[in-house]
Amino acid sequence: MSLEPNTANKTAWGRISRDGLWSNNVVLGQSLALCPLLAVTGTATNGLGMGLATTAVLIASGFLIALIRGWVTPEVRIPIFVLVIAVLVTLVDLGMNAWLHDLHKMLGLFIPLIVTNCAILGRAESFASRHPVLPAAFDGLMMGLGFTLVLVLLGAVREIIGSGTLFANASLLLGEGMAFLETTLIPDYRGFLLAILPPGGFIALGFILAGKRLIDTRLAEAQRRRESTAGTGALA
């Protein structure tokens, strides 16, 4: 898709937004990044932290790769892309360790493993290396937000079923002022271990994917009905 800044229009920006948030969502549309998705979504707070870190890397990598795309030859583009992503992930990892140390300890190994997140390299190769800076950064933002929404949704479902709480330890990520988000939905709940374990993550993800499929089917049927009604009106 060709998208120059001076010719960009609402349709093009809207298409990028729809792709990132829904149609071509990293998880729901591409089935990528499932390892960090299932590993860190024991709580909604962990999912939000990992999602924001991944979004920052997606935006910065899209911007930088689009910026240097004219100087990178096709033969060495993949090593250069991986190097750029690795540098950005290292900066995010060190920043979280310095300013969000408690959250960094909970997410542990999975922050450095953002380097191997195939969704980031995939967007660098399929979009950022073929488009100008602003659309590439915007694509990273939308893809990151779409990924974050799924992480938070899956984390919330697993946390509520598994522990009866929601946004536990949110103050570690968002500051003491957001401690009101830490909610106990089911007092004296003894928990459901399966929801916290990886198999529970797979089951919950399956229901989320089924929900997206159902919504897409309903939207397609509604579109067909509108087109059929419009065609009948034109003939009349």
SVG drawing of the C-alpha trace seen along z (x, -y; Angstrom):
<svg xmlns="http://www.w3.org/2000/svg" viewBox="-40 -17 64 43">
<polyline fill="none" stroke="black" stroke-width="0.4" points="0.0,0.0 1.4,-3.3 0.8,-6.1 2.8,-9.3 2.2,-12.0 1.1,-14.6 -1.5,-12.3 -2.7,-10.6 -6.4,-10.8 -8.8,-9.8 -9.5,-6.5 -5.9,-5.5 -5.4,-6.5 -8.6,-4.8 -7.6,-1.6 -4.3,-1.5 -6.3,-2.0 -8.8,0.8 -6.0,3.2 -4.1,2.6 -7.1,2.6 -9.3,5.2 -9.0,6.6 -5.3,7.5 -4.8,7.4 -1.5,9.0 -3.2,11.7 -6.8,11.9 -5.9,11.5 -2.4,12.7 -2.0,15.2 1.4,13.8 3.1,13.0 1.2,15.8 4.2,16.7 4.3,13.4 0.5,13.2 0.1,16.4 3.1,16.0 2.4,12.5 -1.4,12.3 -1.9,13.8 -3.2,10.3 -4.5,7.3 -1.7,5.1 1.0,7.4 -0.8,7.4 -1.0,3.6 2.7,3.3 3.9,5.7 1.5,4.1 2.8,0.6 6.4,1.7 5.7,3.5 3.8,0.5 6.8,-1.8 9.1,0.6 6.7,0.9 6.3,-2.9 10.1,-3.6 11.1,-0.7 8.6,-1.7 9.8,-5.3 13.5,-4.4 13.2,-1.7 11.1,-3.9 13.7,-6.7 16.7,-4.5 14.9,-2.4 16.5,-4.3 20.0,-3.5 19.6,0.2 20.1,2.7 17.8,5.6 20.5,8.1 21.2,6.8 17.8,5.4 16.8,8.2 20.0,8.0 19.7,4.2 16.0,4.4 16.8,6.9 19.7,4.7 17.4,1.6 14.7,3.6 17.3,5.0 18.6,1.6 15.1,0.2 14.1,3.2 17.3,2.8 16.4,-0.8 12.9,0.1 14.2,2.9 16.7,0.6 14.1,-2.1 11.5,0.2 14.2,1.6 15.1,-1.9 11.6,-3.5 9.2,-0.5 11.5,1.9 8.7,3.9 6.8,4.4 10.1,5.3 10.7,8.0 7.2,9.5 7.5,9.4 11.1,10.8 12.5,12.4 9.7,11.5 10.8,7.8 14.1,8.7 12.3,11.4 10.3,8.6 13.3,8.7 12.1,12.1 8.5,10.9 7.7,11.9 5.0,9.3 7.5,6.4 9.9,7.8 6.9,8.6 5.6,5.0 9.1,3.7 9.4,5.9 5.9,5.7 5.1,2.0 7.8,-0.2 10.3,0.7 7.8,-0.2 6.3,-3.4 7.3,-6.9 8.0,-7.8 4.6,-9.1 2.5,-6.2 5.0,-3.7 5.0,-5.2 1.2,-5.4 1.0,-1.7 3.2,-0.8 0.9,-2.8 -2.2,-1.1 -0.7,2.4 0.7,1.8 -2.7,0.6 -4.5,3.6 -2.0,5.9 -2.3,4.1 -6.1,4.4 -6.0,8.1 -3.3,8.5 -5.4,6.5 -8.7,8.3 -7.1,11.7 -5.3,10.7 -8.6,9.4 -10.5,12.6 -7.8,14.8 -7.4,12.6 -11.1,12.5 -11.6,16.2 -8.3,17.2 -8.1,14.8 -11.3,12.8 -9.4,9.6 -8.9,7.0 -5.8,4.8 -4.0,6.2 -0.7,4.2 -1.8,1.5 0.0,-1.1 3.3,0.5 2.8,-0.4 0.6,-3.5 1.6,-5.1 0.0,-5.3 -2.6,-7.6 -4.1,-4.8 -4.3,-2.4 -8.1,-2.7 -8.1,-0.4 -7.0,2.5 -10.3,4.2 -11.4,7.3 -14.5,8.5 -15.1,11.7 -14.2,11.5 -12.9,14.6 -12.5,16.3 -10.2,19.3 -9.2,19.0 -9.3,21.2 -5.7,22.3 -6.4,23.5 -7.2,19.9 -3.8,18.6 -1.9,21.5 -1.0,21.5 -3.8,24.0 -6.3,21.5 -4.7,18.8 -5.2,21.0 -8.9,21.7 -9.6,18.0 -7.9,17.0 -10.0,19.5 -13.2,17.9 -11.9,14.4 -11.0,15.6 -14.5,17.2 -16.1,14.0 -14.2,12.0 -15.2,14.6 -18.8,14.3 -18.7,10.5 -17.1,10.5 -19.7,12.9 -22.6,10.7 -21.0,7.6 -20.6,9.3 -24.2,10.5 -25.4,6.9 -23.2,5.5 -24.7,8.0 -28.3,7.1 -27.5,3.4 -26.1,4.0 -29.1,6.2 -31.5,3.5 -29.6,0.8 -29.7,2.9 -33.4,3.5 -34.1,-0.2 -32.0,-1.1 -33.9,1.3 -37.2,0.0"/>
</svg>
